[in-house]
Amino acid sequence: MDFSEKGVYCLLFENRDCVIEVGKKGSFSFSEGFHIYVGSALGSGGMKRVKRHIDFSLRKDRNPRWHVDYLHLDPSFRLSLAVCASTSDRLECEIAHRLGGDSAPGFGCTDCSCTSHLFYRKKDPILEVTGVFGSLGLLPVIFEC
């Protein structure tokens, strides 16, 4: 995948039970399992945003910029996969809607009317995520982190 392309992505985290302070959003309680963060990379940098997330998760000495950065910084969370697809369509909210279910209210969705862009699953959600991408006609590319 060319990281300069525009697109949409999901970050899949595996985590232990924890409580994390997320900037001005306050405290969030997370159950052990998996969390899916839905994001878009439609800006000028394109999918370089995904590379930034992967790098951010490896370097803990950075200041958080987005809600999801607080997950990267917490030792209870581990980024395991990034699922990406090239598109110039604004599909981030549609993916969030199709995933639905248990979520962290208000997380990662300050610029839209979604209830959340962070979803919880007890079991590994990779097949569900790639299935949602496929249902939208997207070809998912998976990066192990």
Beta strands, then each sheet from edge to edge (+ up, - down):
strand 1: 7-15
strand 2: 18-22
strand 3: 26-30
strand 4: 33-41
strand 5: 77-86
strand 6: 118-121
strand 7: 141-144
sheet 1: 6+ 4- 1+ 5- 7+
sheet 2: 2+ 3-
end
